[in-house]
Amino acid sequence: MLALNQILRKKPDVLLLHQGPEGVNSGQLGHAGIRTVLEAGESTLVFCGHVHWEQPYAELPNGTQICNADGKAFIFSR
């Protein structure tokens, strides 16, 4: 978790992780420690995968948004 803390101190706009945090909804499995670190910092946008979520989006209480891309593609445009 030390490396994650160091990265978050730099206030990234987007964070890409292989294994993601637990989500807020049932079935959004993930790493509890990653969620704890993310919730302790400023909000950010996280893309992750590793574990499939039927509902691919979650927002943590601090405003951090999680997009679980396992088996999905996200396309953003202006």
Biopython code that builds the backbone (N, CA, C, O; Angstrom):
import numpy as np
from Bio.PDB.StructureBuilder import StructureBuilder

atoms = [
    (1, "MET", "N", (0.810, -1.186, 0.000)),
    (1, "MET", "CA", (0.000, 0.000, 0.000)),
    (1, "MET", "C", (0.863, 1.264, 0.000)),
    (1, "MET", "O", (0.377, 2.352, -0.310)),
    (2, "LEU", "N", (2.123, 1.116, 0.343)),
    (2, "LEU", "CA", (3.029, 2.266, 0.365)),
    (2, "LEU", "C", (3.135, 2.903, -1.021)),
    (2, "LEU", "O", (3.083, 4.127, -1.144)),
    (3, "ALA", "N", (3.283, 2.083, -2.064)),
    (3, "ALA", "CA", (3.400, 2.605, -3.427)),
    (3, "ALA", "C", (2.122, 3.341, -3.831)),
    (3, "ALA", "O", (2.194, 4.391, -4.469)),
    (4, "LEU", "N", (0.977, 2.814, -3.474)),
    (4, "LEU", "CA", (-0.288, 3.459, -3.801)),
    (4, "LEU", "C", (-0.390, 4.808, -3.096)),
    (4, "LEU", "O", (-0.817, 5.791, -3.702)),
    (5, "ASN", "N", (-0.009, 4.866, -1.838)),
    (5, "ASN", "CA", (-0.006, 6.134, -1.104)),
    (5, "ASN", "C", (0.904, 7.160, -1.778)),
    (5, "ASN", "O", (0.542, 8.331, -1.891)),
    (6, "GLN", "N", (2.069, 6.730, -2.220)),
    (6, "GLN", "CA", (3.012, 7.639, -2.875)),
    (6, "GLN", "C", (2.439, 8.183, -4.183)),
    (6, "GLN", "O", (2.597, 9.365, -4.489)),
    (7, "ILE", "N", (1.786, 7.334, -4.940)),
    (7, "ILE", "CA", (1.176, 7.768, -6.197)),
    (7, "ILE", "C", (0.048, 8.756, -5.927)),
    (7, "ILE", "O", (-0.056, 9.778, -6.605)),
    (8, "LEU", "N", (-0.791, 8.464, -4.952)),
    (8, "LEU", "CA", (-1.933, 9.333, -4.666)),
    (8, "LEU", "C", (-1.509, 10.696, -4.141)),
    (8, "LEU", "O", (-2.237, 11.673, -4.316)),
    (9, "ARG", "N", (-0.354, 10.785, -3.506)),
    (9, "ARG", "CA", (0.150, 12.084, -3.050)),
    (9, "ARG", "C", (0.415, 13.022, -4.221)),
    (9, "ARG", "O", (0.410, 14.242, -4.056)),
    (10, "LYS", "N", (0.646, 12.457, -5.399)),
    (10, "LYS", "CA", (0.898, 13.265, -6.600)),
    (10, "LYS", "C", (-0.404, 13.739, -7.252)),
    (10, "LYS", "O", (-0.373, 14.454, -8.253)),
    (11, "LYS", "N", (-1.537, 13.345, -6.690)),
    (11, "LYS", "CA", (-2.869, 13.747, -7.138)),
    (11, "LYS", "C", (-3.104, 13.457, -8.624)),
    (11, "LYS", "O", (-3.326, 14.377, -9.412)),
    (12, "PRO", "N", (-3.054, 12.185, -8.998)),
    (12, "PRO", "CA", (-3.275, 11.849, -10.414)),
    (12, "PRO", "C", (-4.719, 12.119, -10.824)),
    (12, "PRO", "O", (-5.633, 12.022, -10.005)),
    (13, "ASP", "N", (-4.918, 12.457, -12.093)),
    (13, "ASP", "CA", (-6.271, 12.638, -12.620)),
    (13, "ASP", "C", (-6.959, 11.284, -12.788)),
    (13, "ASP", "O", (-8.164, 11.149, -12.574)),
    (14, "VAL", "N", (-6.160, 10.284, -13.179)),
    (14, "VAL", "CA", (-6.669, 8.936, -13.419)),
    (14, "VAL", "C", (-5.678, 7.935, -12.839)),
    (14, "VAL", "O", (-4.465, 8.116, -12.942)),
    (15, "LEU", "N", (-6.204, 6.884, -12.233)),
    (15, "LEU", "CA", (-5.368, 5.829, -11.669)),
    (15, "LEU", "C", (-5.778, 4.510, -12.320)),
    (15, "LEU", "O", (-6.954, 4.146, -12.296)),
    (16, "LEU", "N", (-4.828, 3.803, -12.894)),
    (16, "LEU", "CA", (-5.088, 2.519, -13.539)),
    (16, "LEU", "C", (-4.486, 1.416, -12.685)),
    (16, "LEU", "O", (-3.280, 1.400, -12.440)),
    (17, "LEU", "N", (-5.329, 0.495, -12.233)),
    (17, "LEU", "CA", (-4.898, -0.613, -11.376)),
    (17, "LEU", "C", (-5.302, -1.939, -12.007)),
    (17, "LEU", "O", (-6.329, -2.021, -12.682)),
    (18, "HIS", "N", (-4.507, -2.967, -11.792)),
    (18, "HIS", "CA", (-4.919, -4.310, -12.206)),
    (18, "HIS", "C", (-6.007, -4.794, -11.248)),
    (18, "HIS", "O", (-7.136, -5.057, -11.661)),
    (19, "GLN", "N", (-5.665, -4.905, -10.001)),
    (19, "GLN", "CA", (-6.622, -5.307, -8.976)),
    (19, "GLN", "C", (-7.191, -4.051, -8.347)),
    (19, "GLN", "O", (-6.443, -3.158, -7.946)),
    (20, "GLY", "N", (-8.483, -3.978, -8.259)),
    (20, "GLY", "CA", (-9.123, -2.771, -7.753)),
    (20, "GLY", "C", (-9.627, -2.909, -6.331)),
    (20, "GLY", "O", (-9.474, -3.952, -5.697)),
    (21, "PRO", "N", (-10.229, -1.841, -5.845)),
    (21, "PRO", "CA", (-10.792, -1.838, -4.500)),
    (21, "PRO", "C", (-12.149, -2.524, -4.478)),
    (21, "PRO", "O", (-12.736, -2.798, -5.525)),
    (22, "GLU", "N", (-12.635, -2.794, -3.292)),
    (22, "GLU", "CA", (-14.021, -3.216, -3.146)),
    (22, "GLU", "C", (-14.906, -2.055, -3.567)),
    (22, "GLU", "O", (-14.574, -0.893, -3.328)),
    (23, "GLY", "N", (-16.031, -2.371, -4.196)),
    (23, "GLY", "CA", (-17.003, -1.342, -4.519)),
    (23, "GLY", "C", (-17.955, -1.136, -3.349)),
    (23, "GLY", "O", (-17.747, -1.671, -2.260)),
    (24, "VAL", "N", (-18.977, -0.372, -3.584)),
    (24, "VAL", "CA", (-19.939, -0.072, -2.525)),
    (24, "VAL", "C", (-21.186, -0.943, -2.613)),
    (24, "VAL", "O", (-21.991, -0.971, -1.683)),
    (25, "ASN", "N", (-21.349, -1.650, -3.723)),
    (25, "ASN", "CA", (-22.540, -2.464, -3.938)),
    (25, "ASN", "C", (-22.233, -3.955, -3.788)),
    (25, "ASN", "O", (-21.085, -4.385, -3.898)),
    (26, "SER", "N", (-23.268, -4.715, -3.537)),
    (26, "SER", "CA", (-23.131, -6.162, -3.422)),
    (26, "SER", "C", (-22.545, -6.723, -4.711)),
    (26, "SER", "O", (-22.955, -6.337, -5.806)),
    (27, "GLY", "N", (-21.594, -7.628, -4.580)),
    (27, "GLY", "CA", (-20.981, -8.258, -5.742)),
    (27, "GLY", "C", (-19.812, -7.493, -6.327)),
    (27, "GLY", "O", (-19.199, -7.958, -7.288)),
    (28, "GLN", "N", (-19.482, -6.331, -5.776)),
    (28, "GLN", "CA", (-18.335, -5.559, -6.260)),
    (28, "GLN", "C", (-17.115, -5.908, -5.408)),
    (28, "GLN", "O", (-16.673, -5.134, -4.559)),
    (29, "LEU", "N", (-16.593, -7.106, -5.672)),
    (29, "LEU", "CA", (-15.475, -7.621, -4.897)),
    (29, "LEU", "C", (-14.183, -6.924, -5.285)),
    (29, "LEU", "O", (-14.018, -6.479, -6.421)),
    (30, "GLY", "N", (-13.279, -6.837, -4.335)),
    (30, "GLY", "CA", (-11.987, -6.226, -4.581)),
    (30, "GLY", "C", (-11.145, -6.261, -3.328)),
    (30, "GLY", "O", (-11.463, -6.967, -2.370)),
    (31, "HIS", "N", (-10.080, -5.504, -3.339)),
    (31, "HIS", "CA", (-9.121, -5.472, -2.243)),
    (31, "HIS", "C", (-9.524, -4.411, -1.223)),
    (31, "HIS", "O", (-9.579, -3.224, -1.546)),
    (32, "ALA", "N", (-9.804, -4.833, -0.003)),
    (32, "ALA", "CA", (-10.251, -3.911, 1.048)),
    (32, "ALA", "C", (-9.189, -2.867, 1.377)),
    (32, "ALA", "O", (-9.525, -1.716, 1.657)),
    (33, "GLY", "N", (-7.919, -3.247, 1.347)),
    (33, "GLY", "CA", (-6.838, -2.317, 1.654)),
    (33, "GLY", "C", (-6.724, -1.204, 0.626)),
    (33, "GLY", "O", (-6.436, -0.058, 0.974)),
    (34, "ILE", "N", (-6.948, -1.539, -0.641)),
    (34, "ILE", "CA", (-6.915, -0.518, -1.688)),
    (34, "ILE", "C", (-8.045, 0.478, -1.466)),
    (34, "ILE", "O", (-7.846, 1.686, -1.595)),
    (35, "ARG", "N", (-9.210, -0.015, -1.140)),
    (35, "ARG", "CA", (-10.339, 0.886, -0.877)),
    (35, "ARG", "C", (-10.034, 1.808, 0.290)),
    (35, "ARG", "O", (-10.317, 3.004, 0.222)),
    (36, "THR", "N", (-9.466, 1.277, 1.350)),
    (36, "THR", "CA", (-9.134, 2.089, 2.524)),
    (36, "THR", "C", (-8.192, 3.232, 2.152)),
    (36, "THR", "O", (-8.394, 4.371, 2.574)),
    (37, "VAL", "N", (-7.164, 2.927, 1.361)),
    (37, "VAL", "CA", (-6.201, 3.948, 0.941)),
    (37, "VAL", "C", (-6.886, 4.989, 0.051)),
    (37, "VAL", "O", (-6.663, 6.188, 0.220)),
    (38, "LEU", "N", (-7.709, 4.543, -0.887)),
    (38, "LEU", "CA", (-8.394, 5.471, -1.782)),
    (38, "LEU", "C", (-9.342, 6.390, -1.016)),
    (38, "LEU", "O", (-9.415, 7.584, -1.305)),
    (39, "GLU", "N", (-10.059, 5.849, -0.054)),
    (39, "GLU", "CA", (-11.007, 6.647, 0.726)),
    (39, "GLU", "C", (-10.318, 7.668, 1.624)),
    (39, "GLU", "O", (-10.913, 8.688, 1.971)),
    (40, "ALA", "N", (-9.086, 7.406, 1.998)),
    (40, "ALA", "CA", (-8.356, 8.315, 2.888)),
    (40, "ALA", "C", (-7.811, 9.529, 2.150)),
    (40, "ALA", "O", (-7.425, 10.513, 2.780)),
    (41, "GLY", "N", (-7.776, 9.470, 0.824)),
    (41, "GLY", "CA", (-7.212, 10.565, 0.039)),
    (41, "GLY", "C", (-8.282, 11.389, -0.649)),
    (41, "GLY", "O", (-9.476, 11.256, -0.379)),
    (42, "GLU", "N", (-7.814, 12.249, -1.555)),
    (42, "GLU", "CA", (-8.725, 13.052, -2.361)),
    (42, "GLU", "C", (-9.366, 12.181, -3.427)),
    (42, "GLU", "O", (-8.849, 11.118, -3.771)),
    (43, "SER", "N", (-10.485, 12.636, -3.940)),
    (43, "SER", "CA", (-11.177, 11.840, -4.959)),
    (43, "SER", "C", (-10.350, 11.757, -6.240)),
    (43, "SER", "O", (-9.624, 12.684, -6.601)),
    (44, "THR", "N", (-10.483, 10.634, -6.900)),
    (44, "THR", "CA", (-9.801, 10.405, -8.174)),
    (44, "THR", "C", (-10.654, 9.459, -9.013)),
    (44, "THR", "O", (-11.657, 8.932, -8.533)),
    (45, "LEU", "N", (-10.265, 9.250, -10.235)),
    (45, "LEU", "CA", (-10.948, 8.327, -11.123)),
    (45, "LEU", "C", (-10.080, 7.084, -11.260)),
    (45, "LEU", "O", (-8.916, 7.178, -11.649)),
    (46, "VAL", "N", (-10.639, 5.925, -10.944)),
    (46, "VAL", "CA", (-9.892, 4.670, -10.932)),
    (46, "VAL", "C", (-10.467, 3.725, -11.982)),
    (46, "VAL", "O", (-11.678, 3.517, -12.058)),
    (47, "PHE", "N", (-9.571, 3.158, -12.791)),
    (47, "PHE", "CA", (-9.935, 2.092, -13.712)),
    (47, "PHE", "C", (-9.235, 0.831, -13.235)),
    (47, "PHE", "O", (-8.047, 0.855, -12.913)),
    (48, "CYS", "N", (-9.966, -0.258, -13.189)),
    (48, "CYS", "CA", (-9.381, -1.517, -12.704)),
    (48, "CYS", "C", (-10.079, -2.680, -13.384)),
    (48, "CYS", "O", (-10.954, -2.492, -14.228)),
    (49, "GLY", "N", (-9.688, -3.857, -13.012)),
    (49, "GLY", "CA", (-10.282, -5.070, -13.554)),
    (49, "GLY", "C", (-10.046, -6.200, -12.582)),
    (49, "GLY", "O", (-10.316, -6.057, -11.390)),
    (50, "HIS", "N", (-9.558, -7.301, -13.059)),
    (50, "HIS", "CA", (-9.185, -8.470, -12.268)),
    (50, "HIS", "C", (-10.392, -9.263, -11.793)),
    (50, "HIS", "O", (-10.412, -10.486, -11.930)),
    (51, "VAL", "N", (-11.397, -8.599, -11.239)),
    (51, "VAL", "CA", (-12.603, -9.269, -10.750)),
    (51, "VAL", "C", (-13.801, -8.670, -11.487)),
    (51, "VAL", "O", (-13.956, -7.450, -11.528)),
    (52, "HIS", "N", (-14.638, -9.512, -12.061)),
    (52, "HIS", "CA", (-15.795, -9.038, -12.824)),
    (52, "HIS", "C", (-16.868, -8.463, -11.902)),
    (52, "HIS", "O", (-17.222, -9.066, -10.889)),
    (53, "TRP", "N", (-17.377, -7.291, -12.267)),
    (53, "TRP", "CA", (-18.528, -6.682, -11.588)),
    (53, "TRP", "C", (-19.669, -6.603, -12.597)),
    (53, "TRP", "O", (-19.476, -6.094, -13.701)),
    (54, "GLU", "N", (-20.839, -7.092, -12.242)),
    (54, "GLU", "CA", (-22.004, -6.932, -13.116)),
    (54, "GLU", "C", (-22.314, -5.453, -13.298)),
    (54, "GLU", "O", (-22.589, -5.002, -14.410)),
    (55, "GLN", "N", (-22.268, -4.704, -12.208)),
    (55, "GLN", "CA", (-22.451, -3.249, -12.261)),
    (55, "GLN", "C", (-21.049, -2.649, -12.253)),
    (55, "GLN", "O", (-20.398, -2.649, -11.208)),
    (56, "PRO", "N", (-20.561, -2.138, -13.386)),
    (56, "PRO", "CA", (-19.145, -1.794, -13.526)),
    (56, "PRO", "C", (-18.717, -0.458, -12.930)),
    (56, "PRO", "O", (-17.568, -0.053, -13.107)),
    (57, "TYR", "N", (-19.610, 0.234, -12.230)),
    (57, "TYR", "CA", (-19.281, 1.557, -11.711)),
    (57, "TYR", "C", (-19.616, 1.639, -10.226)),
    (57, "TYR", "O", (-20.613, 1.080, -9.769)),
    (58, "ALA", "N", (-18.772, 2.344, -9.485)),
    (58, "ALA", "CA", (-19.056, 2.612, -8.068)),
    (58, "ALA", "C", (-18.443, 3.959, -7.711)),
    (58, "ALA", "O", (-17.462, 4.395, -8.312)),
    (59, "GLU", "N", (-19.040, 4.601, -6.728)),
    (59, "GLU", "CA", (-18.475, 5.847, -6.213)),
    (59, "GLU", "C", (-18.317, 5.711, -4.704)),
    (59, "GLU", "O", (-19.275, 5.426, -3.985)),
    (60, "LEU", "N", (-17.084, 5.921, -4.238)),
    (60, "LEU", "CA", (-16.788, 5.821, -2.821)),
    (60, "LEU", "C", (-17.283, 7.080, -2.104)),
    (60, "LEU", "O", (-17.519, 8.099, -2.752)),
    (61, "PRO", "N", (-17.442, 7.027, -0.789)),
    (61, "PRO", "CA", (-17.944, 8.177, -0.040)),
    (61, "PRO", "C", (-17.152, 9.473, -0.244)),
    (61, "PRO", "O", (-17.718, 10.559, -0.120)),
    (62, "ASN", "N", (-15.859, 9.380, -0.552)),
    (62, "ASN", "CA", (-15.058, 10.600, -0.743)),
    (62, "ASN", "C", (-15.122, 11.123, -2.176)),
    (62, "ASN", "O", (-14.421, 12.078, -2.511)),
    (63, "GLY", "N", (-15.949, 10.516, -3.026)),
    (63, "GLY", "CA", (-16.101, 10.971, -4.396)),
    (63, "GLY", "C", (-15.246, 10.238, -5.410)),
    (63, "GLY", "O", (-15.368, 10.490, -6.608)),
    (64, "THR", "N", (-14.381, 9.335, -4.962)),
    (64, "THR", "CA", (-13.582, 8.539, -5.892)),
    (64, "THR", "C", (-14.513, 7.669, -6.724)),
    (64, "THR", "O", (-15.373, 6.970, -6.188)),
    (65, "GLN", "N", (-14.331, 7.719, -8.033)),
    (65, "GLN", "CA", (-15.144, 6.938, -8.951)),
    (65, "GLN", "C", (-14.333, 5.751, -9.451)),
    (65, "GLN", "O", (-13.165, 5.886, -9.815)),
    (66, "ILE", "N", (-14.972, 4.591, -9.463)),
    (66, "ILE", "CA", (-14.316, 3.356, -9.877)),
    (66, "ILE", "C", (-15.035, 2.808, -11.100)),
    (66, "ILE", "O", (-16.249, 2.606, -11.075)),
    (67, "CYS", "N", (-14.289, 2.568, -12.165)),
    (67, "CYS", "CA", (-14.805, 1.921, -13.362)),
    (67, "CYS", "C", (-14.104, 0.576, -13.484)),
    (67, "CYS", "O", (-12.897, 0.517, -13.721)),
    (68, "ASN", "N", (-14.850, -0.487, -13.323)),
    (68, "ASN", "CA", (-14.281, -1.827, -13.433)),
    (68, "ASN", "C", (-14.406, -2.279, -14.880)),
    (68, "ASN", "O", (-15.510, -2.508, -15.374)),
    (69, "ALA", "N", (-13.286, -2.403, -15.548)),
    (69, "ALA", "CA", (-13.254, -2.688, -16.983)),
    (69, "ALA", "C", (-13.118, -4.163, -17.316)),
    (69, "ALA", "O", (-12.903, -4.507, -18.479)),
    (70, "ASP", "N", (-13.236, -5.042, -16.336)),
    (70, "ASP", "CA", (-13.089, -6.467, -16.599)),
    (70, "ASP", "C", (-14.148, -6.914, -17.610)),
    (70, "ASP", "O", (-15.341, -6.898, -17.310)),
    (71, "GLY", "N", (-13.714, -7.309, -18.792)),
    (71, "GLY", "CA", (-14.627, -7.774, -19.825)),
    (71, "GLY", "C", (-15.405, -6.661, -20.503)),
    (71, "GLY", "O", (-16.387, -6.928, -21.196)),
    (72, "LYS", "N", (-14.980, -5.411, -20.315)),
    (72, "LYS", "CA", (-15.697, -4.271, -20.879)),
    (72, "LYS", "C", (-14.724, -3.303, -21.538)),
    (72, "LYS", "O", (-13.511, -3.383, -21.345)),
    (73, "ALA", "N", (-15.278, -2.401, -22.308)),
    (73, "ALA", "CA", (-14.487, -1.301, -22.891)),
    (73, "ALA", "C", (-15.195, 0.005, -22.544)),
    (73, "ALA", "O", (-16.421, 0.088, -22.605)),
    (74, "PHE", "N", (-14.434, 1.002, -22.189)),
    (74, "PHE", "CA", (-14.966, 2.332, -21.933)),
    (74, "PHE", "C", (-14.463, 3.248, -23.038)),
    (74, "PHE", "O", (-13.266, 3.286, -23.324)),
    (75, "ILE", "N", (-15.366, 3.974, -23.649)),
    (75, "ILE", "CA", (-14.996, 4.913, -24.713)),
    (75, "ILE", "C", (-15.434, 6.294, -24.269)),
    (75, "ILE", "O", (-16.609, 6.524, -23.984)),
    (76, "PHE", "N", (-14.469, 7.221, -24.213)),
    (76, "PHE", "CA", (-14.750, 8.582, -23.776)),
    (76, "PHE", "C", (-14.530, 9.519, -24.956)),
    (76, "PHE", "O", (-13.592, 9.346, -25.735)),
    (77, "SER", "N", (-15.388, 10.494, -25.075)),
    (77, "SER", "CA", (-15.206, 11.505, -26.114)),
    (77, "SER", "C", (-15.683, 12.846, -25.578)),
    (77, "SER", "O", (-16.408, 12.914, -24.585)),
    (78, "ARG", "N", (-15.271, 13.893, -26.242)),
    (78, "ARG", "CA", (-15.724, 15.239, -25.840)),
    (78, "ARG", "C", (-16.967, 15.608, -26.596)),
    (78, "ARG", "O", (-17.506, 16.698, -26.404)),
]
sb = StructureBuilder()
sb.init_structure("model")
sb.init_model(0)
sb.init_chain("A")
sb.init_seg("    ")
for serial, (resi, resn, name, xyz) in enumerate(atoms, 1):
    if name == "N":
        sb.init_residue(resn, " ", resi, " ")
    sb.init_atom(name, np.array(xyz, "f"), 0.0, 1.0, " ", f" {name:<3s}", serial, name[0])
structure = sb.get_structure()
